[in-house]
Amino acid sequence: MFIAPFMQTSSPLWVRSPQGKVAELRQELNSGGKKDKNYSAKKIALKKIVANMTMSNNDMIALFPDIIDCMNLPSLEIKKMCFLFLVNYSRMKPEIALKALPILVNDMEATNPLVRALALRTIAYVHVREFVEATVQPLKRLMGDMDPYVRKTAAFCVAKLYEHDRKMVETSDLIARLNEMLKDENPTVVSSVLASLVDIWGRSETISLTIDYSSASKLVSILPDCSEWGQTYILEALMSYVPQDSAEALLLAERIAPRLSHSNSAVVLTSIRVILYLMNYIADERHVTSLSKKLSPPLVTLLSKPPEVQYLALRNAILILQKRPEVLRNDIRVFFCNYNDPIYVKVTKLELIFMLTTKENISVVLAELREYATEIDVHFVRKAVRAIGKLAIKIESAAKQCIDTLLDLVNAKIPYIVQEATVVIRNIFRKYPNQYESIIGQVIQNIDELDEPEAKAAIIWIIGQYADRIENSDGLLQDYLATFHDETIEVQLALLTATVKLFIQRPTKGQQLVPQVLKWCTEETDDPDLRDRGYMYWRLLSTDPTSARQVVMGQKPPISAESEKLDSRTLEELCLNVGTLATVYLKPVQQVFRSARTRRLQYSPALQKTQEDLTSPSWQIAAPVAAPNPVTSPNAAANGSATTPGGSTHDAVNAADNYFSSVAAGTQQMAALDLGGREDGGLGGGGAPPLQYVVNQNQQQAYQPQLAGGAATGELLLL
Amino acid sequence: MLSGILVFNQKGENLIFRAFRNDCRPRLADIFRIQVISNPQVRSPILTLGSTTFSHVKHENIYLVAVTKSNANAALVFEFLYRFILLGKSYFGKFDEEAVKNNFVLIYELLDEILDFGYPQNTETDTLKMYITTEGVKSAIVNNPTDSSRITMQATGALSWRRADVKYRKNEAFVDVIEDVNLLMSATGTVLRADVNGQIVMRAYLTGTPECKFGLNDRLLLDNDSAGPGSGSGSGSLGGNKMGLGSSKTRAAAGSVTLEDCQFHQCVKLGRFDADRIISFVPPDGEFELMRYRATENVNLPFKVHPIVREIGTTKVEYSVAIKANYSSKLFATNVVIRIPTPLNTAKTTERTSQGRAKYEPEHNNIVWKIARFSGGSEYVLTAEATLTSMTNQKAWSRPPLSLNFSLLMFTSSGLLVRYLKVFEKSNYSSVKWVRYMTRAGSYEIRF
């Protein structure tokens, strides 16, 4: 101890070393002596220790015994700092922490309510068996404390103990006592009890939480007297109330509606969640509509909040729009991007704009999207271009307008715009055959700008499909074939198919290319898909050229752009989770958070059956919905570019289907294969072949190998 | 709910680490540092890895991070982080790295108080300042159980935002109506979007527990009024109080305003507003934001801008920007700043203005034209020319929009007016009320 100051002066290296620092602080902590009545020296030392707790790893743990010594000093300020230290380090040194236990237990009987609450709060944070055990008895007493502040602390304390030792709490009567506290006359206590109960419920499959109408009604009546956070806890708990009667649900929803004007977005979004939930139990459509109308303005108002909250509001708007399309019948312009919006806000707004575009507002939207396409952020620009292409597919009457806009953009010759535009124009050709082929020339002009696999595959598809209209189609293909071995598998597959198409349409021009490509694909590749497809074409062409023409140039099934739809089960679940993290990802809750407890609409006589439930689809496109979460996939841009031309594969599958049904065959084995093939396409089983295909701009990359490439029927024919 | 709160500086040093649950391990700090702070690709404020979610907000030069497990209420998380910033600002003036480093203990103490088991508790500055103080001066009071009970009652009571013993010799209330007007105009001069985000900030210096009633020229309310007998009440109360406004001075004095939506401070009785659109409340002491509103109809745009921008070949851009004030000549706007984007390869510029000063800011690729005082009805013009250097890789210029900043007193773009503010208190004192109006540029953008 006495040497410490000496060492300080001796060498600066010593001072900086952990031992030196600890020794120095220890010395400072014990200085002051009897003269220091206010313990100001100790306080200063403690402050330094607290400051060092996070900053300098775990050196401070050496001071644990000294801290324990300070704990009993008659100063609340010192006590708070010591407790903080205790909470931080008790786990690492439980044996020293134990010495603090009597002090805490003693403090829980203090006359000062703040001290009682502080001690209770602190003791329950310590994850050491003795502490947990010592908490139970005093906790029971403090749950009935005369001070509401202590009682609300006690309420949370039960959930804390449940985290430490689930069994112990379940076997004790703590949860029953907690339930009893719901009768407390103080609203803050009641809301804390509810938060605690919901927390416990969330971790245990064995505990169920049920709230009857009279309790729910009472809870709603204390809402105005609670803090904003308390209101949120109560609203969350109300999700466990199952209305037995349509009138009950309506009454409650109308009483909650005023909360939509709260300035705290947590209150607003949680209110929206509860109201949307209750709407499932309201029979009268008129009431549902009038409630829906109330949800829209608050959602839009959240757009004037900080960007993070805006983002959340927008993600939830995407969700709510699917559940209740009538909610956001607003002017689409509120979702137009500001130049300075953060990228995550812009991208989400873009999705909403796409969803809200109709025949009536398409002109305004196109002008806006065109503007976005000139911005700096490449990912955003690409999305904007893609949206224009998707709108052409979504709204038939506006297709011409969309194409003009696209061509306009292509003329600017910015490489990534050209690439993106090429991909969407391919889809437009698919959707509207024999209508817009006049623009092929303009598209082909930019062929040299393309260097991304997806764009290349798209242009190759166009060349192959319209080989007879493009004057130098063989020359163009030849250019690509020159680098065949360096291309990605996606491009190689497209080249194979395009070459075969060329051959079928213009045999003279293609006859030299086909054998060469087939040879490459069957003999010089390691990729099974490419090889299989190569063999398939080979056999097809050598046995029956007429059938080959039917298969390769066959009618393609139509595609649609409604890819943003969630399946009804996910939609139902997410609507019960409005405002939570899962709504940011727009994925089934359990897929993102494995430990989360699932929520389902509970049956009651009042539950209204929705249209979707009745016409439960036999098959569902399980396309992951547009949740391009920018962070979890930092290569979002890459994702975008790697988007698979899903349609083409489905096309292939279907072409094969047609083939097999017309060509008598259809043996058992083939049928089985057929099913397998469709599952590969991400369609998820079912008997009848789907009639609609989706142009999905956000399909995940994972399916790449199966989906890649142009139209072909390789996989199915192999032996 | 929240498992922990972390604060980082820009270098990625972990300044504050407070765990509220056992699942918040120290190594999470490293994960956040690697995945977010040192990752330039971050494009979202929310990052989920496994079952852990990091939600972060950047403020000044620090990152405030909330760690959650499972599917937490994200709105609550961000509202809390922003509340935490607000608290930090009101305690330290500025909530930045320096403030954190100077106040470790206080921040830990605050966190311990405003979060219990990761659930936000009372976050009202006024109440917290009663027992969590910067200097520890008042902690002596807290050692006294009766005073403590008073604090605990307030922290858990229905009026958690107001102390009961507030006293003023002179009772005054100041109301500031602040509107941010947003405009998005297309290159062809059509208004793509024009709306107003309004904010009513009140500074109440009132004794006791006053019950306030607040009236606006809200169309729905006025419609209610004209149906009922209370239509004269507004002007009656105006006579009694000294209001700092002359109704003739604002443009839409005669009309009423349709508010698209309102959001209120938690002191406002929402049930009451929902039923008869009366804004009644017991205000917190001092400054607070009473309400926010949104208006989209009949937005008065204070400035009309006509930019003509011509790209001449690849070497020159010519600008001619005219701006006209579209408000009464009795008013004047201050700090009008017009930012005119220039191409990235601008070498030099020349500007001429009929008023104010223009300057090229190469670091922002802007010509900044400042007019300190802009009287109503007047019109000014800037002509400028930007000379471009040639580039090997000629890329089209993205032409970002031209943007405006200004503030204009005694003018509301929405036409909103405060009709009355009544204060009822049991001691029945008289109080003085002042109202101010101001319109500012929110995102005021003109494409060209």
Chai-1 contact restraints between the chains, C-beta under 6 A:
chainA,res_idxA,chainB,res_idxB,connection_type,confidence,min_distance_angstrom,max_distance_angstrom,comment,restraint_id
A,K47,B,V105,contact,1.0,0.0,6.0,A-B,restraint_1
A,V50,B,F104,contact,1.0,0.0,6.0,A-B,restraint_2
A,V50,B,V105,contact,1.0,0.0,6.0,A-B,restraint_3
A,A51,B,F104,contact,1.0,0.0,6.0,A-B,restraint_4
A,T54,B,N14,contact,1.0,0.0,6.0,A-B,restraint_5
A,T54,B,F17,contact,1.0,0.0,6.0,A-B,restraint_6
A,L76,B,S139,contact,1.0,0.0,6.0,A-B,restraint_7
A,L76,B,V142,contact,1.0,0.0,6.0,A-B,restraint_8
A,L76,B,N143,contact,1.0,0.0,6.0,A-B,restraint_9
A,E77,B,G136,contact,1.0,0.0,6.0,A-B,restraint_10
A,E77,B,S139,contact,1.0,0.0,6.0,A-B,restraint_11
A,K80,B,E109,contact,1.0,0.0,6.0,A-B,restraint_12
A,L84,B,Y108,contact,1.0,0.0,6.0,A-B,restraint_13
A,T111,B,P145,contact,1.0,0.0,6.0,A-B,restraint_14
A,N112,B,P145,contact,1.0,0.0,6.0,A-B,restraint_15
A,N112,B,S148,contact,1.0,0.0,6.0,A-B,restraint_16
A,P113,B,S148,contact,1.0,0.0,6.0,A-B,restraint_17
A,P113,B,S149,contact,1.0,0.0,6.0,A-B,restraint_18
A,P113,B,T152,contact,1.0,0.0,6.0,A-B,restraint_19
A,L114,B,S148,contact,1.0,0.0,6.0,A-B,restraint_20
A,H127,B,N22,contact,1.0,0.0,6.0,A-B,restraint_21
A,D147,B,T152,contact,1.0,0.0,6.0,A-B,restraint_22
A,P148,B,T156,contact,1.0,0.0,6.0,A-B,restraint_23
A,Y149,B,T152,contact,1.0,0.0,6.0,A-B,restraint_24
A,Y149,B,A155,contact,1.0,0.0,6.0,A-B,restraint_25
A,Y149,B,T156,contact,1.0,0.0,6.0,A-B,restraint_26
A,K152,B,T156,contact,1.0,0.0,6.0,A-B,restraint_27
A,F156,B,D116,contact,1.0,0.0,6.0,A-B,restraint_28
A,F156,B,F117,contact,1.0,0.0,6.0,A-B,restraint_29
A,A159,B,F117,contact,1.0,0.0,6.0,A-B,restraint_30
A,K160,B,F117,contact,1.0,0.0,6.0,A-B,restraint_31
A,N186,B,T156,contact,1.0,0.0,6.0,A-B,restraint_32
A,T188,B,T156,contact,1.0,0.0,6.0,A-B,restraint_33
A,A195,B,Y119,contact,1.0,0.0,6.0,A-B,restraint_34
A,D225,B,A158,contact,1.0,0.0,6.0,A-B,restraint_35
A,S227,B,N122,contact,1.0,0.0,6.0,A-B,restraint_36
A,S227,B,S160,contact,1.0,0.0,6.0,A-B,restraint_37
A,E228,B,Q266,contact,1.0,0.0,6.0,A-B,restraint_38
A,W229,B,P120,contact,1.0,0.0,6.0,A-B,restraint_39
A,T232,B,L76,contact,1.0,0.0,6.0,A-B,restraint_40
A,P258,B,L270,contact,1.0,0.0,6.0,A-B,restraint_41
A,P258,B,G271,contact,1.0,0.0,6.0,A-B,restraint_42
A,P258,B,D274,contact,1.0,0.0,6.0,A-B,restraint_43
A,S261,B,C262,contact,1.0,0.0,6.0,A-B,restraint_44
A,S261,B,Q263,contact,1.0,0.0,6.0,A-B,restraint_45
A,S261,B,F264,contact,1.0,0.0,6.0,A-B,restraint_46
A,S261,B,L270,contact,1.0,0.0,6.0,A-B,restraint_47
A,S263,B,Q263,contact,1.0,0.0,6.0,A-B,restraint_48
A,S263,B,F264,contact,1.0,0.0,6.0,A-B,restraint_49
A,S263,B,H265,contact,1.0,0.0,6.0,A-B,restraint_50
A,N264,B,E79,contact,1.0,0.0,6.0,A-B,restraint_51
A,S265,B,A75,contact,1.0,0.0,6.0,A-B,restraint_52
A,S265,B,E79,contact,1.0,0.0,6.0,A-B,restraint_53
A,A266,B,A75,contact,1.0,0.0,6.0,A-B,restraint_54
A,A266,B,L76,contact,1.0,0.0,6.0,A-B,restraint_55
A,A266,B,E79,contact,1.0,0.0,6.0,A-B,restraint_56
A,L269,B,A75,contact,1.0,0.0,6.0,A-B,restraint_57
A,P297,B,E260,contact,1.0,0.0,6.0,A-B,restraint_58
A,P297,B,D261,contact,1.0,0.0,6.0,A-B,restraint_59
A,T301,B,D261,contact,1.0,0.0,6.0,A-B,restraint_60
A,T301,B,Q263,contact,1.0,0.0,6.0,A-B,restraint_61
A,T301,B,R294,contact,1.0,0.0,6.0,A-B,restraint_62
A,S304,B,N197,contact,1.0,0.0,6.0,A-B,restraint_63
A,E308,B,P45,contact,1.0,0.0,6.0,A-B,restraint_64
A,E308,B,F78,contact,1.0,0.0,6.0,A-B,restraint_65
A,V309,B,F78,contact,1.0,0.0,6.0,A-B,restraint_66
A,L312,B,A74,contact,1.0,0.0,6.0,A-B,restraint_67
A,L312,B,A75,contact,1.0,0.0,6.0,A-B,restraint_68
A,R333,B,R193,contact,1.0,0.0,6.0,A-B,restraint_69
A,F336,B,R193,contact,1.0,0.0,6.0,A-B,restraint_70
A,N338,B,S443,contact,1.0,0.0,6.0,A-B,restraint_71
A,Y339,B,P400,contact,1.0,0.0,6.0,A-B,restraint_72
A,Y339,B,P401,contact,1.0,0.0,6.0,A-B,restraint_73
A,Y339,B,E445,contact,1.0,0.0,6.0,A-B,restraint_74
A,I343,B,R43,contact,1.0,0.0,6.0,A-B,restraint_75
A,Y344,B,R43,contact,1.0,0.0,6.0,A-B,restraint_76
A,Y344,B,S44,contact,1.0,0.0,6.0,A-B,restraint_77
A,T374,B,S398,contact,1.0,0.0,6.0,A-B,restraint_78
A,E375,B,S398,contact,1.0,0.0,6.0,A-B,restraint_79
A,I376,B,S398,contact,1.0,0.0,6.0,A-B,restraint_80
A,A412,B,A396,contact,1.0,0.0,6.0,A-B,restraint_81
A,G579,B,N73,contact,1.0,0.0,6.0,A-B,restraint_82
A,G579,B,A75,contact,1.0,0.0,6.0,A-B,restraint_83
A,T580,B,N71,contact,1.0,0.0,6.0,A-B,restraint_84
A,T580,B,N73,contact,1.0,0.0,6.0,A-B,restraint_85
A,T580,B,A74,contact,1.0,0.0,6.0,A-B,restraint_86
A,L581,B,T53,contact,1.0,0.0,6.0,A-B,restraint_87
A,L581,B,N71,contact,1.0,0.0,6.0,A-B,restraint_88
A,L581,B,A72,contact,1.0,0.0,6.0,A-B,restraint_89
A,L581,B,A74,contact,1.0,0.0,6.0,A-B,restraint_90
A,A582,B,N71,contact,1.0,0.0,6.0,A-B,restraint_91
A,V584,B,I46,contact,1.0,0.0,6.0,A-B,restraint_92
A,V589,B,N71,contact,1.0,0.0,6.0,A-B,restraint_93
A,F593,B,S51,contact,1.0,0.0,6.0,A-B,restraint_94
A,F593,B,S70,contact,1.0,0.0,6.0,A-B,restraint_95
A,F593,B,N71,contact,1.0,0.0,6.0,A-B,restraint_96
A,S595,B,S51,contact,1.0,0.0,6.0,A-B,restraint_97
A,S595,B,S70,contact,1.0,0.0,6.0,A-B,restraint_98
A,A596,B,S70,contact,1.0,0.0,6.0,A-B,restraint_99
A,A596,B,N71,contact,1.0,0.0,6.0,A-B,restraint_100
A,P630,B,R43,contact,1.0,0.0,6.0,A-B,restraint_101
A,P630,B,S44,contact,1.0,0.0,6.0,A-B,restraint_102
A,V631,B,V42,contact,1.0,0.0,6.0,A-B,restraint_103
A,V631,B,S44,contact,1.0,0.0,6.0,A-B,restraint_104
A,V631,B,L47,contact,1.0,0.0,6.0,A-B,restraint_105
A,P634,B,Q41,contact,1.0,0.0,6.0,A-B,restraint_106
